[in-house]
Every structure is written in C-alpha cells, then in structure tokens.
Amino acid sequence: EIEKVDIPVSVNKIGKYAFMHCKELSAILIPDSVTFIGECAFKECFNLKTVSLPNNLSKLGKETFFFCENLESIIIPSSIQSIGEYCFYSCSKLQSIDLPDSIEIIEKGLFKGCFSLSRFNMPPKVTHIRETAFLGCTSLLHLFLPESLASIEETAFAGCKCDFENNTT
C-alpha cells in the first residue's frame, strides 16, 4: 500500500478516482504544476492526514476528499473558485478550514459529518449555503453569516450548535 506520495512537477492533472481507496496514504505533496484534480481523486483515503493543494488549482471536484476520516489539515489556495458537493464529507478529524474569498456557494454536503470542525471562516461573498452543507458539525459553535447571503437550504445546519452573527448586529 502507498503511504506517501510526492507528485513530480511534470504532472499537470490528477484524474478521477486516481488515489481512491489508497487506505494507507497519509500524506501527499502536490506541486503547482497540477491545475486539475478530478472528482473522487482521494475518496476514502482513510489515513490521509495532511494535504497542500497547488496554487494554480481553480476547482475542487465533487467528493475529492470524501470520507478521508483522518484528514486534519488542508491548505486551500486562493486560486480556488469552486468546491464540489460532498468534497469534505465525513472528514471527521478536520478541525478548521479557511476557504478563499472567491467562494460564493457552499455546496451540498460540503462539510457534512465533519464532527471536529470547530473553526470555519465563511467567505465574504457567499450567496448560497446548500442543503446538508454543515449537517452534524457538532463542534462548530460560532459562525459569521455575510451580508451577501441570499439563501440557506434545508438542513444546512441541522445538528449544529452554532451561534450565528452577521455584520448588521
């Protein structure tokens, strides 16, 4: 089983399902030459703990880190424009994450089941929070809602213990 991957700079794409079910993979270093990561690329890499994404990446696909239950930290570059639904589903050890200011939609199930998520800074341009986005994030106690927010869908925060605030209070 693969435990650590250092992607060479000659690689510019990581395709769909590329490392899916690599259960022993604990760390991956992705160079700035990578501009595309396909959906489910690291799905169910149960032991993946740290990830540093490349600075030229513009999108994280659907379910990219789905069920990476030991993922503790991930650095999301400012180049990211969108993050697919269920991208961090059941990353139960993820404690904090900063999304770039360019993110406008918090997709369906994005952080569903991230029980340890206790710190999250809502990007200032977010307009929509899709259904089940933060469902079961029981450690998330405080959340700032930006003025740009137009809709919060069904069960978006179900099971959370959040205190919400916005910049009008």
Salt bridges, closest charged atoms under 4 A:
GLU44 OE1 - HIS21 ND1 3.00
GLU63 OE1 - LYS43 NZ 2.79
ASP98 OD1 - ARG119 NH1 2.91
GLU153 OE2 - ARG130 NH1 3.06
GLU165 OE1 - HIS142 NE2 2.99
